[in-house]
Amino acid sequence: MRFTHDAELDEPGDGPQMKAAIAWCRKAKIPVYRPSPTQLKFENLNFFPTTGTLHYDNQRKLDLRGLAGLQTLLERIWGSKLPPID
């Protein structure tokens, strides 16, 4: 299953972590897609909101965790501040 459109990010039964991650990505205009029910992906960066795990394709998980970790990582990559997490 691969979701590619913004409307397809939401699924019935999403937990609070997934809902918060999707809402923040929309607010921050991060072009994520959802390759599985438990995963959000931006380019080669994978984020699993329920566990907080972040990792690049074919690499070990990063020390940064959770939505705050995703925010920190993307701010480092882009060199600019992103909207706060609600």
PyMOL Python script that loads the backbone (N, CA, C, O; Angstrom):
from pymol import cmd

cmd.read_pdbstr("""\
ATOM      1  N   MET A   1       0.851  -1.162   0.000  1.00  0.00           N
ATOM      2  CA  MET A   1       0.000   0.000   0.000  1.00  0.00           C
ATOM      3  C   MET A   1       0.901   1.231   0.000  1.00  0.00           C
ATOM      4  O   MET A   1       1.827   1.331   0.805  1.00  0.00           O
ATOM      5  N   ARG A   2       0.630   2.151  -0.892  1.00  0.00           N
ATOM      6  CA  ARG A   2       1.397   3.398  -0.932  1.00  0.00           C
ATOM      7  C   ARG A   2       0.424   4.541  -1.117  1.00  0.00           C
ATOM      8  O   ARG A   2      -0.294   4.611  -2.115  1.00  0.00           O
ATOM      9  N   PHE A   3       0.408   5.428  -0.150  1.00  0.00           N
ATOM     10  CA  PHE A   3      -0.451   6.599  -0.214  1.00  0.00           C
ATOM     11  C   PHE A   3       0.390   7.755  -0.727  1.00  0.00           C
ATOM     12  O   PHE A   3       1.490   7.995  -0.230  1.00  0.00           O
ATOM     13  N   THR A   4      -0.114   8.460  -1.701  1.00  0.00           N
ATOM     14  CA  THR A   4       0.687   9.538  -2.272  1.00  0.00           C
ATOM     15  C   THR A   4       0.029  10.899  -2.174  1.00  0.00           C
ATOM     16  O   THR A   4       0.711  11.913  -2.322  1.00  0.00           O
ATOM     17  N   HIS A   5      -1.257  10.958  -1.932  1.00  0.00           N
ATOM     18  CA  HIS A   5      -1.948  12.243  -1.873  1.00  0.00           C
ATOM     19  C   HIS A   5      -2.231  12.617  -0.430  1.00  0.00           C
ATOM     20  O   HIS A   5      -2.403  11.751   0.427  1.00  0.00           O
ATOM     21  N   ASP A   6      -2.277  13.915  -0.170  1.00  0.00           N
ATOM     22  CA  ASP A   6      -2.494  14.421   1.178  1.00  0.00           C
ATOM     23  C   ASP A   6      -3.721  13.789   1.827  1.00  0.00           C
ATOM     24  O   ASP A   6      -3.665  13.384   2.988  1.00  0.00           O
ATOM     25  N   ALA A   7      -4.820  13.700   1.096  1.00  0.00           N
ATOM     26  CA  ALA A   7      -6.048  13.140   1.660  1.00  0.00           C
ATOM     27  C   ALA A   7      -5.869  11.680   2.045  1.00  0.00           C
ATOM     28  O   ALA A   7      -6.573  11.180   2.922  1.00  0.00           O
ATOM     29  N   GLU A   8      -4.941  10.994   1.402  1.00  0.00           N
ATOM     30  CA  GLU A   8      -4.723   9.579   1.673  1.00  0.00           C
ATOM     31  C   GLU A   8      -3.827   9.327   2.883  1.00  0.00           C
ATOM     32  O   GLU A   8      -3.574   8.174   3.231  1.00  0.00           O
ATOM     33  N   LEU A   9      -3.353  10.372   3.518  1.00  0.00           N
ATOM     34  CA  LEU A   9      -2.539  10.180   4.711  1.00  0.00           C
ATOM     35  C   LEU A   9      -3.382   9.683   5.880  1.00  0.00           C
ATOM     36  O   LEU A   9      -2.902   8.907   6.706  1.00  0.00           O
ATOM     37  N   ASP A  10      -4.626  10.124   5.954  1.00  0.00           N
ATOM     38  CA  ASP A  10      -5.498   9.764   7.073  1.00  0.00           C
ATOM     39  C   ASP A  10      -6.148   8.409   6.844  1.00  0.00           C
ATOM     40  O   ASP A  10      -6.623   8.106   5.749  1.00  0.00           O
ATOM     41  N   GLU A  11      -6.161   7.601   7.897  1.00  0.00           N
ATOM     42  CA  GLU A  11      -6.824   6.298   7.852  1.00  0.00           C
ATOM     43  C   GLU A  11      -7.728   6.171   9.063  1.00  0.00           C
ATOM     44  O   GLU A  11      -7.393   6.656  10.144  1.00  0.00           O
ATOM     45  N   PRO A  12      -8.871   5.524   8.891  1.00  0.00           N
ATOM     46  CA  PRO A  12      -9.704   5.252  10.066  1.00  0.00           C
ATOM     47  C   PRO A  12      -8.900   4.428  11.072  1.00  0.00           C
ATOM     48  O   PRO A  12      -8.165   3.515  10.697  1.00  0.00           O
ATOM     49  N   GLY A  13      -9.044   4.753  12.309  1.00  0.00           N
ATOM     50  CA  GLY A  13      -8.342   4.002  13.341  1.00  0.00           C
ATOM     51  C   GLY A  13      -6.945   4.494  13.650  1.00  0.00           C
ATOM     52  O   GLY A  13      -6.249   3.882  14.459  1.00  0.00           O
ATOM     53  N   ASP A  14      -6.507   5.593  13.025  1.00  0.00           N
ATOM     54  CA  ASP A  14      -5.194   6.149  13.355  1.00  0.00           C
ATOM     55  C   ASP A  14      -5.151   6.535  14.830  1.00  0.00           C
ATOM     56  O   ASP A  14      -6.107   7.090  15.372  1.00  0.00           O
ATOM     57  N   GLY A  15      -4.034   6.232  15.459  1.00  0.00           N
ATOM     58  CA  GLY A  15      -3.841   6.595  16.853  1.00  0.00           C
ATOM     59  C   GLY A  15      -3.423   8.048  16.998  1.00  0.00           C
ATOM     60  O   GLY A  15      -3.176   8.728  16.001  1.00  0.00           O
ATOM     61  N   PRO A  16      -3.343   8.528  18.232  1.00  0.00           N
ATOM     62  CA  PRO A  16      -3.012   9.937  18.465  1.00  0.00           C
ATOM     63  C   PRO A  16      -1.638  10.350  17.940  1.00  0.00           C
ATOM     64  O   PRO A  16      -1.477  11.477  17.472  1.00  0.00           O
ATOM     65  N   GLN A  17      -0.651   9.464  18.008  1.00  0.00           N
ATOM     66  CA  GLN A  17       0.686   9.822  17.516  1.00  0.00           C
ATOM     67  C   GLN A  17       0.677  10.017  16.006  1.00  0.00           C
ATOM     68  O   GLN A  17       1.284  10.963  15.503  1.00  0.00           O
ATOM     69  N   MET A  18       0.000   9.139  15.281  1.00  0.00           N
ATOM     70  CA  MET A  18      -0.071   9.262  13.823  1.00  0.00           C
ATOM     71  C   MET A  18      -0.856  10.512  13.439  1.00  0.00           C
ATOM     72  O   MET A  18      -0.451  11.246  12.538  1.00  0.00           O
ATOM     73  N   LYS A  19      -1.972  10.759  14.114  1.00  0.00           N
ATOM     74  CA  LYS A  19      -2.774  11.951  13.817  1.00  0.00           C
ATOM     75  C   LYS A  19      -1.966  13.223  14.053  1.00  0.00           C
ATOM     76  O   LYS A  19      -2.008  14.150  13.244  1.00  0.00           O
ATOM     77  N   ALA A  20      -1.232  13.265  15.161  1.00  0.00           N
ATOM     78  CA  ALA A  20      -0.415  14.443  15.471  1.00  0.00           C
ATOM     79  C   ALA A  20       0.698  14.622  14.441  1.00  0.00           C
ATOM     80  O   ALA A  20       0.977  15.745  14.020  1.00  0.00           O
ATOM     81  N   ALA A  21       1.327  13.534  14.036  1.00  0.00           N
ATOM     82  CA  ALA A  21       2.408  13.609  13.048  1.00  0.00           C
ATOM     83  C   ALA A  21       1.887  14.108  11.704  1.00  0.00           C
ATOM     84  O   ALA A  21       2.517  14.956  11.071  1.00  0.00           O
ATOM     85  N   ILE A  22       0.755  13.593  11.270  1.00  0.00           N
ATOM     86  CA  ILE A  22       0.172  14.027  10.000  1.00  0.00           C
ATOM     87  C   ILE A  22      -0.220  15.496  10.075  1.00  0.00           C
ATOM     88  O   ILE A  22       0.051  16.262   9.151  1.00  0.00           O
ATOM     89  N   ALA A  23      -0.852  15.888  11.168  1.00  0.00           N
ATOM     90  CA  ALA A  23      -1.270  17.290  11.328  1.00  0.00           C
ATOM     91  C   ALA A  23      -0.061  18.220  11.293  1.00  0.00           C
ATOM     92  O   ALA A  23      -0.107  19.270  10.652  1.00  0.00           O
ATOM     93  N   TRP A  24       1.018  17.844  11.975  1.00  0.00           N
ATOM     94  CA  TRP A  24       2.198  18.705  11.991  1.00  0.00           C
ATOM     95  C   TRP A  24       2.866  18.758  10.619  1.00  0.00           C
ATOM     96  O   TRP A  24       3.299  19.826  10.187  1.00  0.00           O
ATOM     97  N   CYS A  25       2.955  17.625   9.932  1.00  0.00           N
ATOM     98  CA  CYS A  25       3.549  17.614   8.591  1.00  0.00           C
ATOM     99  C   CYS A  25       2.758  18.500   7.636  1.00  0.00           C
ATOM    100  O   CYS A  25       3.341  19.201   6.810  1.00  0.00           O
ATOM    101  N   ARG A  26       1.445  18.470   7.747  1.00  0.00           N
ATOM    102  CA  ARG A  26       0.622  19.357   6.914  1.00  0.00           C
ATOM    103  C   ARG A  26       0.897  20.820   7.259  1.00  0.00           C
ATOM    104  O   ARG A  26       1.078  21.654   6.372  1.00  0.00           O
ATOM    105  N   LYS A  27       0.926  21.119   8.549  1.00  0.00           N
ATOM    106  CA  LYS A  27       1.170  22.491   9.004  1.00  0.00           C
ATOM    107  C   LYS A  27       2.541  22.987   8.530  1.00  0.00           C
ATOM    108  O   LYS A  27       2.683  24.141   8.124  1.00  0.00           O
ATOM    109  N   ALA A  28       3.533  22.118   8.584  1.00  0.00           N
ATOM    110  CA  ALA A  28       4.899  22.477   8.190  1.00  0.00           C
ATOM    111  C   ALA A  28       5.136  22.337   6.686  1.00  0.00           C
ATOM    112  O   ALA A  28       6.216  22.650   6.187  1.00  0.00           O
ATOM    113  N   LYS A  29       4.103  21.859   5.966  1.00  0.00           N
ATOM    114  CA  LYS A  29       4.189  21.675   4.512  1.00  0.00           C
ATOM    115  C   LYS A  29       5.308  20.704   4.121  1.00  0.00           C
ATOM    116  O   LYS A  29       6.033  20.922   3.150  1.00  0.00           O
ATOM    117  N   ILE A  30       5.426  19.641   4.896  1.00  0.00           N
ATOM    118  CA  ILE A  30       6.406  18.603   4.614  1.00  0.00           C
ATOM    119  C   ILE A  30       5.752  17.577   3.691  1.00  0.00           C
ATOM    120  O   ILE A  30       4.722  17.004   4.046  1.00  0.00           O
ATOM    121  N   PRO A  31       6.323  17.338   2.525  1.00  0.00           N
ATOM    122  CA  PRO A  31       5.708  16.433   1.552  1.00  0.00           C
ATOM    123  C   PRO A  31       5.951  14.953   1.885  1.00  0.00           C
ATOM    124  O   PRO A  31       6.766  14.284   1.251  1.00  0.00           O
ATOM    125  N   VAL A  32       5.235  14.475   2.874  1.00  0.00           N
ATOM    126  CA  VAL A  32       5.370  13.076   3.270  1.00  0.00           C
ATOM    127  C   VAL A  32       4.372  12.212   2.512  1.00  0.00           C
ATOM    128  O   VAL A  32       3.371  12.699   1.986  1.00  0.00           O
ATOM    129  N   TYR A  33       4.665  10.943   2.471  1.00  0.00           N
ATOM    130  CA  TYR A  33       3.679   9.974   2.011  1.00  0.00           C
ATOM    131  C   TYR A  33       3.666   8.825   3.008  1.00  0.00           C
ATOM    132  O   TYR A  33       4.506   8.754   3.905  1.00  0.00           O
ATOM    133  N   ARG A  34       2.715   7.939   2.841  1.00  0.00           N
ATOM    134  CA  ARG A  34       2.496   6.880   3.817  1.00  0.00           C
ATOM    135  C   ARG A  34       2.587   5.515   3.138  1.00  0.00           C
ATOM    136  O   ARG A  34       1.593   5.021   2.604  1.00  0.00           O
ATOM    137  N   PRO A  35       3.765   4.906   3.155  1.00  0.00           N
ATOM    138  CA  PRO A  35       3.935   3.617   2.489  1.00  0.00           C
ATOM    139  C   PRO A  35       3.306   2.444   3.234  1.00  0.00           C
ATOM    140  O   PRO A  35       3.105   1.375   2.658  1.00  0.00           O
ATOM    141  N   SER A  36       3.000   2.641   4.503  1.00  0.00           N
ATOM    142  CA  SER A  36       2.341   1.591   5.282  1.00  0.00           C
ATOM    143  C   SER A  36       1.467   2.258   6.343  1.00  0.00           C
ATOM    144  O   SER A  36       1.609   3.456   6.585  1.00  0.00           O
ATOM    145  N   PRO A  37       0.576   1.515   6.973  1.00  0.00           N
ATOM    146  CA  PRO A  37      -0.297   2.117   7.983  1.00  0.00           C
ATOM    147  C   PRO A  37       0.438   2.693   9.191  1.00  0.00           C
ATOM    148  O   PRO A  37      -0.113   3.529   9.906  1.00  0.00           O
ATOM    149  N   THR A  38       1.676   2.257   9.425  1.00  0.00           N
ATOM    150  CA  THR A  38       2.404   2.709  10.614  1.00  0.00           C
ATOM    151  C   THR A  38       3.550   3.666  10.309  1.00  0.00           C
ATOM    152  O   THR A  38       4.276   4.063  11.220  1.00  0.00           O
ATOM    153  N   GLN A  39       3.724   4.040   9.052  1.00  0.00           N
ATOM    154  CA  GLN A  39       4.923   4.759   8.622  1.00  0.00           C
ATOM    155  C   GLN A  39       4.585   5.999   7.809  1.00  0.00           C
ATOM    156  O   GLN A  39       3.658   6.001   7.000  1.00  0.00           O
ATOM    157  N   LEU A  40       5.365   7.058   8.045  1.00  0.00           N
ATOM    158  CA  LEU A  40       5.386   8.235   7.181  1.00  0.00           C
ATOM    159  C   LEU A  40       6.785   8.307   6.584  1.00  0.00           C
ATOM    160  O   LEU A  40       7.764   7.929   7.229  1.00  0.00           O
ATOM    161  N   LYS A  41       6.872   8.791   5.359  1.00  0.00           N
ATOM    162  CA  LYS A  41       8.169   8.821   4.677  1.00  0.00           C
ATOM    163  C   LYS A  41       8.338  10.157   3.967  1.00  0.00           C
ATOM    164  O   LYS A  41       7.410  10.666   3.339  1.00  0.00           O
ATOM    165  N   PHE A  42       9.536  10.713   4.076  1.00  0.00           N
ATOM    166  CA  PHE A  42       9.939  11.926   3.378  1.00  0.00           C
ATOM    167  C   PHE A  42      11.256  11.611   2.689  1.00  0.00           C
ATOM    168  O   PHE A  42      12.274  11.397   3.347  1.00  0.00           O
ATOM    169  N   GLU A  43      11.232  11.584   1.367  1.00  0.00           N
ATOM    170  CA  GLU A  43      12.406  11.180   0.585  1.00  0.00           C
ATOM    171  C   GLU A  43      12.910   9.838   1.107  1.00  0.00           C
ATOM    172  O   GLU A  43      12.182   8.848   1.030  1.00  0.00           O
ATOM    173  N   ASN A  44      14.139   9.771   1.639  1.00  0.00           N
ATOM    174  CA  ASN A  44      14.648   8.495   2.141  1.00  0.00           C
ATOM    175  C   ASN A  44      14.614   8.398   3.670  1.00  0.00           C
ATOM    176  O   ASN A  44      15.250   7.523   4.257  1.00  0.00           O
ATOM    177  N   LEU A  45      13.868   9.301   4.305  1.00  0.00           N
ATOM    178  CA  LEU A  45      13.733   9.315   5.758  1.00  0.00           C
ATOM    179  C   LEU A  45      12.411   8.663   6.154  1.00  0.00           C
ATOM    180  O   LEU A  45      11.351   9.036   5.650  1.00  0.00           O
ATOM    181  N   ASN A  46      12.480   7.702   7.047  1.00  0.00           N
ATOM    182  CA  ASN A  46      11.311   6.967   7.515  1.00  0.00           C
ATOM    183  C   ASN A  46      10.994   7.367   8.948  1.00  0.00           C
ATOM    184  O   ASN A  46      11.893   7.495   9.778  1.00  0.00           O
ATOM    185  N   PHE A  47       9.711   7.564   9.233  1.00  0.00           N
ATOM    186  CA  PHE A  47       9.269   7.922  10.578  1.00  0.00           C
ATOM    187  C   PHE A  47       8.085   7.044  10.954  1.00  0.00           C
ATOM    188  O   PHE A  47       7.119   6.919  10.202  1.00  0.00           O
ATOM    189  N   PHE A  48       8.179   6.446  12.122  1.00  0.00           N
ATOM    190  CA  PHE A  48       7.119   5.602  12.659  1.00  0.00           C
ATOM    191  C   PHE A  48       6.566   6.294  13.904  1.00  0.00           C
ATOM    192  O   PHE A  48       7.130   6.150  14.988  1.00  0.00           O
ATOM    193  N   PRO A  49       5.474   7.041  13.764  1.00  0.00           N
ATOM    194  CA  PRO A  49       4.974   7.854  14.872  1.00  0.00           C
ATOM    195  C   PRO A  49       4.660   7.091  16.157  1.00  0.00           C
ATOM    196  O   PRO A  49       4.899   7.610  17.248  1.00  0.00           O
ATOM    197  N   THR A  50       4.137   5.888  16.055  1.00  0.00           N
ATOM    198  CA  THR A  50       3.746   5.161  17.264  1.00  0.00           C
ATOM    199  C   THR A  50       4.951   4.798  18.123  1.00  0.00           C
ATOM    200  O   THR A  50       4.889   4.890  19.349  1.00  0.00           O
ATOM    201  N   THR A  51       6.037   4.390  17.496  1.00  0.00           N
ATOM    202  CA  THR A  51       7.248   4.032  18.248  1.00  0.00           C
ATOM    203  C   THR A  51       8.219   5.200  18.359  1.00  0.00           C
ATOM    204  O   THR A  51       9.112   5.190  19.206  1.00  0.00           O
ATOM    205  N   GLY A  52       8.045   6.207  17.504  1.00  0.00           N
ATOM    206  CA  GLY A  52       8.941   7.357  17.495  1.00  0.00           C
ATOM    207  C   GLY A  52      10.229   7.129  16.732  1.00  0.00           C
ATOM    208  O   GLY A  52      11.105   7.994  16.726  1.00  0.00           O
ATOM    209  N   THR A  53      10.361   5.987  16.091  1.00  0.00           N
ATOM    210  CA  THR A  53      11.596   5.623  15.404  1.00  0.00           C
ATOM    211  C   THR A  53      11.789   6.426  14.119  1.00  0.00           C
ATOM    212  O   THR A  53      10.855   6.628  13.343  1.00  0.00           O
ATOM    213  N   LEU A  54      13.017   6.872  13.921  1.00  0.00           N
ATOM    214  CA  LEU A  54      13.445   7.558  12.700  1.00  0.00           C
ATOM    215  C   LEU A  54      14.638   6.804  12.129  1.00  0.00           C
ATOM    216  O   LEU A  54      15.545   6.424  12.869  1.00  0.00           O
ATOM    217  N   HIS A  55      14.642   6.587  10.831  1.00  0.00           N
ATOM    218  CA  HIS A  55      15.831   6.024  10.191  1.00  0.00           C
ATOM    219  C   HIS A  55      15.797   6.317   8.699  1.00  0.00           C
ATOM    220  O   HIS A  55      14.737   6.495   8.099  1.00  0.00           O
ATOM    221  N   TYR A  56      16.988   6.362   8.125  1.00  0.00           N
ATOM    222  CA  TYR A  56      17.125   6.498   6.681  1.00  0.00           C
ATOM    223  C   TYR A  56      17.054   5.107   6.066  1.00  0.00           C
ATOM    224  O   TYR A  56      17.361   4.116   6.729  1.00  0.00           O
ATOM    225  N   ASP A  57      16.654   5.030   4.812  1.00  0.00           N
ATOM    226  CA  ASP A  57      16.570   3.744   4.121  1.00  0.00           C
ATOM    227  C   ASP A  57      17.858   2.947   4.310  1.00  0.00           C
ATOM    228  O   ASP A  57      18.959   3.472   4.145  1.00  0.00           O
ATOM    229  N   ASN A  58      17.701   1.681   4.656  1.00  0.00           N
ATOM    230  CA  ASN A  58      18.808   0.732   4.781  1.00  0.00           C
ATOM    231  C   ASN A  58      19.871   1.147   5.790  1.00  0.00           C
ATOM    232  O   ASN A  58      21.036   0.775   5.652  1.00  0.00           O
ATOM    233  N   GLN A  59      19.475   1.917   6.807  1.00  0.00           N
ATOM    234  CA  GLN A  59      20.410   2.314   7.861  1.00  0.00           C
ATOM    235  C   GLN A  59      19.784   2.042   9.224  1.00  0.00           C
ATOM    236  O   GLN A  59      18.587   1.779   9.338  1.00  0.00           O
ATOM    237  N   ARG A  60      20.615   2.110  10.240  1.00  0.00           N
ATOM    238  CA  ARG A  60      20.141   1.919  11.613  1.00  0.00           C
ATOM    239  C   ARG A  60      19.246   3.074  12.029  1.00  0.00           C
ATOM    240  O   ARG A  60      19.276   4.155  11.440  1.00  0.00           O
ATOM    241  N   LYS A  61      18.448   2.817  13.063  1.00  0.00           N
ATOM    242  CA  LYS A  61      17.598   3.890  13.556  1.00  0.00           C
ATOM    243  C   LYS A  61      18.463   4.984  14.179  1.00  0.00           C
ATOM    244  O   LYS A  61      19.548   4.731  14.702  1.00  0.00           O
ATOM    245  N   LEU A  62      17.948   6.197  14.103  1.00  0.00           N
ATOM    246  CA  LEU A  62      18.662   7.357  14.623  1.00  0.00           C
ATOM    247  C   LEU A  62      18.427   7.499  16.122  1.00  0.00           C
ATOM    248  O   LEU A  62      17.470   6.950  16.666  1.00  0.00           O
ATOM    249  N   ASP A  63      19.313   8.243  16.781  1.00  0.00           N
ATOM    250  CA  ASP A  63      19.133   8.514  18.205  1.00  0.00           C
ATOM    251  C   ASP A  63      17.961   9.460  18.450  1.00  0.00           C
ATOM    252  O   ASP A  63      17.307   9.380  19.490  1.00  0.00           O
ATOM    253  N   LEU A  64      17.694  10.355  17.498  1.00  0.00           N
ATOM    254  CA  LEU A  64      16.543  11.243  17.625  1.00  0.00           C
ATOM    255  C   LEU A  64      15.276  10.405  17.577  1.00  0.00           C
ATOM    256  O   LEU A  64      15.200   9.428  16.832  1.00  0.00           O
ATOM    257  N   ARG A  65      14.274  10.790  18.377  1.00  0.00           N
ATOM    258  CA  ARG A  65      13.048  10.001  18.422  1.00  0.00           C
ATOM    259  C   ARG A  65      11.836  10.914  18.482  1.00  0.00           C
ATOM    260  O   ARG A  65      11.913  12.064  18.915  1.00  0.00           O
ATOM    261  N   GLY A  66      10.724  10.368  18.037  1.00  0.00           N
ATOM    262  CA  GLY A  66       9.444  11.050  18.149  1.00  0.00           C
ATOM    263  C   GLY A  66       9.287  12.198  17.171  1.00  0.00           C
ATOM    264  O   GLY A  66      10.161  12.480  16.351  1.00  0.00           O
ATOM    265  N   LEU A  67       8.145  12.845  17.288  1.00  0.00           N
ATOM    266  CA  LEU A  67       7.839  13.967  16.409  1.00  0.00           C
ATOM    267  C   LEU A  67       8.812  15.121  16.631  1.00  0.00           C
ATOM    268  O   LEU A  67       9.194  15.802  15.679  1.00  0.00           O
ATOM    269  N   ALA A  68       9.209  15.342  17.869  1.00  0.00           N
ATOM    270  CA  ALA A  68      10.206  16.386  18.147  1.00  0.00           C
ATOM    271  C   ALA A  68      11.540  16.048  17.480  1.00  0.00           C
ATOM    272  O   ALA A  68      12.239  16.941  17.002  1.00  0.00           O
ATOM    273  N   GLY A  69      11.889  14.776  17.447  1.00  0.00           N
ATOM    274  CA  GLY A  69      13.107  14.350  16.755  1.00  0.00           C
ATOM    275  C   GLY A  69      13.023  14.589  15.261  1.00  0.00           C
ATOM    276  O   GLY A  69      13.991  15.024  14.638  1.00  0.00           O
ATOM    277  N   LEU A  70      11.852  14.300  14.682  1.00  0.00           N
ATOM    278  CA  LEU A  70      11.646  14.570  13.255  1.00  0.00           C
ATOM    279  C   LEU A  70      11.785  16.058  12.975  1.00  0.00           C
ATOM    280  O   LEU A  70      12.425  16.454  12.001  1.00  0.00           O
ATOM    281  N   GLN A  71      11.191  16.873  13.818  1.00  0.00           N
ATOM    282  CA  GLN A  71      11.282  18.325  13.652  1.00  0.00           C
ATOM    283  C   GLN A  71      12.741  18.780  13.721  1.00  0.00           C
ATOM    284  O   GLN A  71      13.195  19.540  12.865  1.00  0.00           O
ATOM    285  N   THR A  72      13.460  18.327  14.716  1.00  0.00           N
ATOM    286  CA  THR A  72      14.867  18.700  14.877  1.00  0.00           C
ATOM    287  C   THR A  72      15.691  18.289  13.661  1.00  0.00           C
ATOM    288  O   THR A  72      16.493  19.075  13.155  1.00  0.00           O
ATOM    289  N   LEU A  73      15.497  17.075  13.200  1.00  0.00           N
ATOM    290  CA  LEU A  73      16.248  16.571  12.051  1.00  0.00           C
ATOM    291  C   LEU A  73      15.964  17.384  10.795  1.00  0.00           C
ATOM    292  O   LEU A  73      16.893  17.765  10.083  1.00  0.00           O
ATOM    293  N   LEU A  74      14.693  17.654  10.517  1.00  0.00           N
ATOM    294  CA  LEU A  74      14.348  18.427   9.320  1.00  0.00           C
ATOM    295  C   LEU A  74      14.837  19.868   9.418  1.00  0.00           C
ATOM    296  O   LEU A  74      15.224  20.457   8.408  1.00  0.00           O
ATOM    297  N   GLU A  75      14.825  20.439  10.607  1.00  0.00           N
ATOM    298  CA  GLU A  75      15.371  21.793  10.771  1.00  0.00           C
ATOM    299  C   GLU A  75      16.873  21.806  10.491  1.00  0.00           C
ATOM    300  O   GLU A  75      17.382  22.761   9.904  1.00  0.00           O
ATOM    301  N   ARG A  76      17.578  20.770  10.899  1.00  0.00           N
ATOM    302  CA  ARG A  76      19.016  20.671  10.604  1.00  0.00           C
ATOM    303  C   ARG A  76      19.246  20.538   9.099  1.00  0.00           C
ATOM    304  O   ARG A  76      20.121  21.195   8.535  1.00  0.00           O
ATOM    305  N   ILE A  77      18.455  19.685   8.462  1.00  0.00           N
ATOM    306  CA  ILE A  77      18.609  19.452   7.026  1.00  0.00           C
ATOM    307  C   ILE A  77      18.326  20.723   6.240  1.00  0.00           C
ATOM    308  O   ILE A  77      19.095  21.094   5.354  1.00  0.00           O
ATOM    309  N   TRP A  78      17.224  21.388   6.561  1.00  0.00           N
ATOM    310  CA  TRP A  78      16.787  22.563   5.803  1.00  0.00           C
ATOM    311  C   TRP A  78      17.415  23.861   6.284  1.00  0.00           C
ATOM    312  O   TRP A  78      17.371  24.869   5.578  1.00  0.00           O
ATOM    313  N   GLY A  79      17.998  23.850   7.474  1.00  0.00           N
ATOM    314  CA  GLY A  79      18.629  25.053   7.990  1.00  0.00           C
ATOM    315  C   GLY A  79      17.652  26.158   8.339  1.00  0.00           C
ATOM    316  O   GLY A  79      18.012  27.335   8.312  1.00  0.00           O
ATOM    317  N   SER A  80      16.422  25.795   8.665  1.00  0.00           N
ATOM    318  CA  SER A  80      15.431  26.802   9.052  1.00  0.00           C
ATOM    319  C   SER A  80      14.462  26.210  10.063  1.00  0.00           C
ATOM    320  O   SER A  80      14.298  24.994  10.159  1.00  0.00           O
ATOM    321  N   LYS A  81      13.828  27.099  10.811  1.00  0.00           N
ATOM    322  CA  LYS A  81      12.859  26.685  11.822  1.00  0.00           C
ATOM    323  C   LYS A  81      11.571  26.236  11.161  1.00  0.00           C
ATOM    324  O   LYS A  81      11.158  26.783  10.139  1.00  0.00           O
ATOM    325  N   LEU A  82      10.945  25.240  11.752  1.00  0.00           N
ATOM    326  CA  LEU A  82       9.649  24.748  11.313  1.00  0.00           C
ATOM    327  C   LEU A  82       8.607  25.126  12.364  1.00  0.00           C
ATOM    328  O   LEU A  82       8.968  25.472  13.489  1.00  0.00           O
ATOM    329  N   PRO A  83       7.336  25.065  12.018  1.00  0.00           N
ATOM    330  CA  PRO A  83       6.303  25.431  12.993  1.00  0.00           C
ATOM    331  C   PRO A  83       6.388  24.571  14.254  1.00  0.00           C
ATOM    332  O   PRO A  83       6.838  23.427  14.203  1.00  0.00           O
ATOM    333  N   PRO A  84       5.955  25.126  15.375  1.00  0.00           N
ATOM    334  CA  PRO A  84       5.963  24.339  16.611  1.00  0.00           C
ATOM    335  C   PRO A  84       4.987  23.169  16.521  1.00  0.00           C
ATOM    336  O   PRO A  84       4.024  23.193  15.756  1.00  0.00           O
ATOM    337  N   ILE A  85       5.260  22.168  17.309  1.00  0.00           N
ATOM    338  CA  ILE A  85       4.365  21.011  17.405  1.00  0.00           C
ATOM    339  C   ILE A  85       3.279  21.369  18.405  1.00  0.00           C
ATOM    340  O   ILE A  85       3.565  21.840  19.506  1.00  0.00           O
ATOM    341  N   ASP A  86       2.042  21.146  18.018  1.00  0.00           N
ATOM    342  CA  ASP A  86       0.921  21.464  18.926  1.00  0.00           C
ATOM    343  C   ASP A  86       0.798  20.439  20.025  1.00  0.00           C
ATOM    344  O   ASP A  86      -0.086  20.547  20.874  1.00  0.00           O
TER     345      ASP A  86
END
""", "prot")
cmd.dss("prot")
cmd.show_as("cartoon", "prot")
cmd.util.cbc("prot")
cmd.orient("prot")
